[in-house]
Amino acid sequence: MANSTNTANNIPEFADNFFSFFRIFYYYLVRARIFETAYTNFVNSVKNMLTANQKLRIAKYRVNHLRYRLNQMERIIDQNTPMEHISGDILNQLR
């Protein structure tokens, strides 16, 4: 008999603890914005996957342009350097 009354007295306390826990959990979810963060990360990942080829093309263009500029500068140096003064090996060492 003592156990049944003890259990009956604990039910409201258990319910209060249960609802208190879920209230705290709900406010944590609202404050942490887990779902919004996950959605934003997912959208950004999809955007990065879709634009990867475009970024690769831009990077290749930049590398090729820098290579072109380097070759252009080397040609100008070769044209303006007298051949009897600096040979090719010394010029390569200077670069």
URKA-V846752 format. One record per run of one state. SS is the DSSP state (A for helix, B for strand, O for the rest). FROM is the first residue (numbers start at 1). LEN is the number of residues. If there is no record, write none. Layout:
ss;from;len
SS;FROM;LEN
SS;FROM;LEN
This chain:
ss;from;len
O;1;1
A;2;31
O;33;1
A;34;17
O;51;1
A;52;29
O;81;7
A;88;7
O;95;1
